[in-house]
Amino acid sequence: MPEILRWQKSSFSGGDADTNCLEIAAATPTTLQLRESDEPATILTPTPTALHALLTALKQ
């Protein structure tokens, strides 16, 4: 049976059910998965290096 991921919405989403935002889930202790709430079937599994680069760019 596949493990069910616990998706967490960004705290910047505003909390409304109709608000589209980035969601993140821990697939394993070292692997994160990302998806857009309006496209939940499309899941990205970035490498730690790529995720770090994304987060660094978003902070700037």
N, CA, C and O atoms as CSV, one atom per row, in Angstrom:
chain,resi,resn,atom,element,x,y,z
A,1,MET,N,N,0.848,-1.180,0.000
A,1,MET,CA,C,0.000,0.000,0.000
A,1,MET,C,C,0.897,1.247,0.000
A,1,MET,O,O,1.796,1.343,0.835
A,2,PRO,N,N,0.676,2.205,-0.916
A,2,PRO,CA,C,1.512,3.402,-0.951
A,2,PRO,C,C,1.276,4.278,0.275
A,2,PRO,O,O,0.167,4.373,0.802
A,3,GLU,N,N,2.357,4.909,0.705
A,3,GLU,CA,C,2.274,5.802,1.857
A,3,GLU,C,C,1.527,7.077,1.466
A,3,GLU,O,O,1.742,7.622,0.383
A,4,ILE,N,N,0.663,7.540,2.339
A,4,ILE,CA,C,-0.078,8.778,2.096
A,4,ILE,C,C,0.763,9.955,2.589
A,4,ILE,O,O,1.192,9.990,3.743
A,5,LEU,N,N,0.988,10.909,1.700
A,5,LEU,CA,C,1.773,12.079,2.062
A,5,LEU,C,C,0.911,13.092,2.798
A,5,LEU,O,O,-0.280,13.224,2.519
A,6,ARG,N,N,1.509,13.796,3.725
A,6,ARG,CA,C,0.824,14.872,4.444
A,6,ARG,C,C,1.280,16.187,3.825
A,6,ARG,O,O,2.386,16.663,4.080
A,7,TRP,N,N,0.412,16.759,3.012
A,7,TRP,CA,C,0.730,17.996,2.316
A,7,TRP,C,C,0.469,19.186,3.229
A,7,TRP,O,O,-0.554,19.256,3.911
A,8,GLN,N,N,1.422,20.124,3.228
A,8,GLN,CA,C,1.312,21.329,4.040
A,8,GLN,C,C,1.296,22.535,3.114
A,8,GLN,O,O,2.165,22.673,2.253
A,9,LYS,N,N,0.304,23.414,3.290
A,9,LYS,CA,C,0.223,24.631,2.484
A,9,LYS,C,C,1.161,25.693,3.042
A,9,LYS,O,O,1.466,25.717,4.235
A,10,SER,N,N,1.599,26.548,2.173
A,10,SER,CA,C,2.413,27.686,2.576
A,10,SER,C,C,1.639,28.560,3.555
A,10,SER,O,O,0.429,28.736,3.416
A,11,SER,N,N,2.336,29.102,4.537
A,11,SER,CA,C,1.688,30.011,5.485
A,11,SER,C,C,1.282,31.320,4.812
A,11,SER,O,O,0.502,32.085,5.379
A,12,PHE,N,N,1.796,31.589,3.618
A,12,PHE,CA,C,1.458,32.797,2.870
A,12,PHE,C,C,0.197,32.616,2.023
A,12,PHE,O,O,-0.201,33.542,1.317
A,13,SER,N,N,-0.434,31.450,2.078
A,13,SER,CA,C,-1.583,31.183,1.213
A,13,SER,C,C,-2.854,31.874,1.681
A,13,SER,O,O,-3.813,31.977,0.916
A,14,GLY,N,N,-2.882,32.341,2.896
A,14,GLY,CA,C,-4.057,33.023,3.396
A,14,GLY,C,C,-5.068,32.105,4.057
A,14,GLY,O,O,-5.979,32.588,4.730
A,15,GLY,N,N,-4.939,30.806,3.888
A,15,GLY,CA,C,-5.790,29.854,4.572
A,15,GLY,C,C,-7.122,29.541,3.905
A,15,GLY,O,O,-7.786,28.585,4.304
A,16,ASP,N,N,-7.537,30.315,2.897
A,16,ASP,CA,C,-8.798,30.024,2.216
A,16,ASP,C,C,-8.686,28.731,1.420
A,16,ASP,O,O,-7.628,28.418,0.875
A,17,ALA,N,N,-9.778,27.988,1.357
A,17,ALA,CA,C,-9.786,26.753,0.574
A,17,ALA,C,C,-9.622,27.040,-0.913
A,17,ALA,O,O,-9.118,26.196,-1.655
A,18,ASP,N,N,-10.046,28.235,-1.360
A,18,ASP,CA,C,-9.965,28.597,-2.777
A,18,ASP,C,C,-8.621,29.200,-3.171
A,18,ASP,O,O,-8.407,29.500,-4.345
A,19,THR,N,N,-7.717,29.383,-2.219
A,19,THR,CA,C,-6.432,30.003,-2.497
A,19,THR,C,C,-5.460,28.955,-3.030
A,19,THR,O,O,-5.183,27.961,-2.358
A,20,ASN,N,N,-4.942,29.178,-4.238
A,20,ASN,CA,C,-3.945,28.283,-4.817
A,20,ASN,C,C,-2.582,28.655,-4.275
A,20,ASN,O,O,-2.250,29.835,-4.163
A,21,CYS,N,N,-1.800,27.657,-3.940
A,21,CYS,CA,C,-0.476,27.931,-3.388
A,21,CYS,C,C,0.418,26.698,-3.524
A,21,CYS,O,O,-0.006,25.640,-3.989
A,22,LEU,N,N,1.640,26.872,-3.111
A,22,LEU,CA,C,2.609,25.790,-3.098
A,22,LEU,C,C,2.369,24.923,-1.875
A,22,LEU,O,O,2.147,25.427,-0.774
A,23,GLU,N,N,2.416,23.609,-2.082
A,23,GLU,CA,C,2.301,22.659,-0.979
A,23,GLU,C,C,3.560,21.797,-0.957
A,23,GLU,O,O,4.168,21.546,-1.998
A,24,ILE,N,N,3.944,21.348,0.234
A,24,ILE,CA,C,5.152,20.553,0.396
A,24,ILE,C,C,4.848,19.350,1.283
A,24,ILE,O,O,4.025,19.433,2.195
A,25,ALA,N,N,5.513,18.243,1.010
A,25,ALA,CA,C,5.355,17.030,1.817
A,25,ALA,C,C,6.696,16.323,1.917
A,25,ALA,O,O,7.498,16.365,0.984
A,26,ALA,N,N,6.934,15.679,3.040
A,26,ALA,CA,C,8.147,14.883,3.225
A,26,ALA,C,C,7.856,13.462,2.752
A,26,ALA,O,O,7.081,12.741,3.380
A,27,ALA,N,N,8.475,13.066,1.652
A,27,ALA,CA,C,8.291,11.710,1.128
A,27,ALA,C,C,9.108,10.712,1.940
A,27,ALA,O,O,8.659,9.599,2.214
A,28,THR,N,N,10.303,11.124,2.317
A,28,THR,CA,C,11.193,10.357,3.186
A,28,THR,C,C,11.870,11.381,4.103
A,28,THR,O,O,11.662,12.580,3.921
A,29,PRO,N,N,12.658,10.956,5.064
A,29,PRO,CA,C,13.335,11.942,5.914
A,29,PRO,C,C,14.280,12.883,5.148
A,29,PRO,O,O,14.619,13.956,5.647
A,30,THR,N,N,14.699,12.490,3.957
A,30,THR,CA,C,15.629,13.328,3.192
A,30,THR,C,C,15.083,13.789,1.842
A,30,THR,O,O,15.805,14.429,1.077
A,31,THR,N,N,13.827,13.480,1.536
A,31,THR,CA,C,13.241,13.829,0.242
A,31,THR,C,C,11.945,14.607,0.442
A,31,THR,O,O,11.041,14.168,1.153
A,32,LEU,N,N,11.874,15.778,-0.205
A,32,LEU,CA,C,10.662,16.584,-0.170
A,32,LEU,C,C,10.000,16.569,-1.537
A,32,LEU,O,O,10.668,16.449,-2.564
A,33,GLN,N,N,8.680,16.692,-1.537
A,33,GLN,CA,C,7.939,16.792,-2.785
A,33,GLN,C,C,7.141,18.081,-2.769
A,33,GLN,O,O,6.647,18.509,-1.726
A,34,LEU,N,N,7.020,18.696,-3.938
A,34,LEU,CA,C,6.317,19.962,-4.097
A,34,LEU,C,C,5.195,19.808,-5.100
A,34,LEU,O,O,5.292,19.014,-6.036
A,35,ARG,N,N,4.118,20.576,-4.904
A,35,ARG,CA,C,3.034,20.613,-5.886
A,35,ARG,C,C,2.282,21.931,-5.725
A,35,ARG,O,O,2.348,22.582,-4.682
A,36,GLU,N,N,1.572,22.303,-6.777
A,36,GLU,CA,C,0.670,23.451,-6.735
A,36,GLU,C,C,-0.686,22.919,-6.290
A,36,GLU,O,O,-1.117,21.863,-6.752
A,37,SER,N,N,-1.353,23.627,-5.409
A,37,SER,CA,C,-2.639,23.132,-4.909
A,37,SER,C,C,-3.694,23.039,-6.002
A,37,SER,O,O,-4.628,22.244,-5.894
A,38,ASP,N,N,-3.553,23.852,-7.067
A,38,ASP,CA,C,-4.536,23.774,-8.153
A,38,ASP,C,C,-4.190,22.694,-9.175
A,38,ASP,O,O,-4.983,22.440,-10.081
A,39,GLU,N,N,-3.025,22.051,-9.055
A,39,GLU,CA,C,-2.595,20.940,-9.928
A,39,GLU,C,C,-2.008,19.821,-9.060
A,39,GLU,O,O,-0.825,19.507,-9.194
A,40,PRO,N,N,-2.807,19.216,-8.175
A,40,PRO,CA,C,-2.251,18.255,-7.218
A,40,PRO,C,C,-1.673,16.979,-7.824
A,40,PRO,O,O,-0.911,16.281,-7.155
A,41,ALA,N,N,-2.007,16.661,-9.051
A,41,ALA,CA,C,-1.469,15.445,-9.672
A,41,ALA,C,C,-0.045,15.644,-10.181
A,41,ALA,O,O,0.660,14.667,-10.431
A,42,THR,N,N,0.385,16.890,-10.338
A,42,THR,CA,C,1.739,17.185,-10.801
A,42,THR,C,C,2.626,17.403,-9.586
A,42,THR,O,O,2.498,18.405,-8.882
A,43,ILE,N,N,3.525,16.459,-9.346
A,43,ILE,CA,C,4.379,16.494,-8.168
A,43,ILE,C,C,5.840,16.562,-8.602
A,43,ILE,O,O,6.283,15.791,-9.453
A,44,LEU,N,N,6.573,17.486,-8.011
A,44,LEU,CA,C,8.002,17.631,-8.278
A,44,LEU,C,C,8.793,17.084,-7.101
A,44,LEU,O,O,8.416,17.279,-5.945
A,45,THR,N,N,9.885,16.402,-7.397
A,45,THR,CA,C,10.787,15.899,-6.365
A,45,THR,C,C,12.172,16.480,-6.651
A,45,THR,O,O,12.999,15.839,-7.298
A,46,PRO,N,N,12.415,17.690,-6.168
A,46,PRO,CA,C,13.700,18.333,-6.472
A,46,PRO,C,C,14.847,17.711,-5.681
A,46,PRO,O,O,14.654,17.158,-4.598
A,47,THR,N,N,16.038,17.817,-6.252
A,47,THR,CA,C,17.228,17.408,-5.507
A,47,THR,C,C,17.449,18.442,-4.406
A,47,THR,O,O,16.966,19.568,-4.520
A,48,PRO,N,N,18.165,18.085,-3.349
A,48,PRO,CA,C,18.446,19.082,-2.301
A,48,PRO,C,C,19.126,20.341,-2.857
A,48,PRO,O,O,18.832,21.448,-2.406
A,49,THR,N,N,20.019,20.184,-3.820
A,49,THR,CA,C,20.706,21.335,-4.414
A,49,THR,C,C,19.724,22.234,-5.157
A,49,THR,O,O,19.780,23.456,-5.018
A,50,ALA,N,N,18.830,21.647,-5.939
A,50,ALA,CA,C,17.847,22.433,-6.686
A,50,ALA,C,C,16.861,23.119,-5.745
A,50,ALA,O,O,16.495,24.271,-5.975
A,51,LEU,N,N,16.429,22.435,-4.696
A,51,LEU,CA,C,15.507,23.035,-3.741
A,51,LEU,C,C,16.176,24.193,-3.008
A,51,LEU,O,O,15.551,25.231,-2.790
A,52,HIS,N,N,17.420,24.026,-2.634
A,52,HIS,CA,C,18.167,25.102,-1.979
A,52,HIS,C,C,18.269,26.314,-2.897
A,52,HIS,O,O,18.072,27.447,-2.456
A,53,ALA,N,N,18.574,26.084,-4.165
A,53,ALA,CA,C,18.671,27.181,-5.130
A,53,ALA,C,C,17.323,27.903,-5.276
A,53,ALA,O,O,17.284,29.132,-5.332
A,54,LEU,N,N,16.234,27.154,-5.338
A,54,LEU,CA,C,14.899,27.739,-5.437
A,54,LEU,C,C,14.596,28.602,-4.228
A,54,LEU,O,O,14.171,29.748,-4.373
A,55,LEU,N,N,14.809,28.065,-3.041
A,55,LEU,CA,C,14.511,28.811,-1.817
A,55,LEU,C,C,15.391,30.047,-1.681
A,55,LEU,O,O,14.931,31.092,-1.220
A,56,THR,N,N,16.639,29.933,-2.075
A,56,THR,CA,C,17.544,31.084,-2.022
A,56,THR,C,C,17.058,32.177,-2.973
A,56,THR,O,O,17.056,33.356,-2.619
A,57,ALA,N,N,16.647,31.786,-4.179
A,57,ALA,CA,C,16.147,32.764,-5.157
A,57,ALA,C,C,14.858,33.420,-4.677
A,57,ALA,O,O,14.657,34.617,-4.883
A,58,LEU,N,N,13.978,32.638,-4.033
A,58,LEU,CA,C,12.717,33.192,-3.559
A,58,LEU,C,C,12.922,34.175,-2.407
A,58,LEU,O,O,12.159,35.130,-2.259
A,59,LYS,N,N,13.935,33.945,-1.604
A,59,LYS,CA,C,14.215,34.836,-0.470
A,59,LYS,C,C,14.783,36.171,-0.925
A,59,LYS,O,O,14.669,37.165,-0.209
A,60,GLN,N,N,15.393,36.208,-2.103
A,60,GLN,CA,C,16.035,37.438,-2.583
A,60,GLN,C,C,15.074,38.368,-3.182
A,60,GLN,O,O,15.458,39.447,-3.633
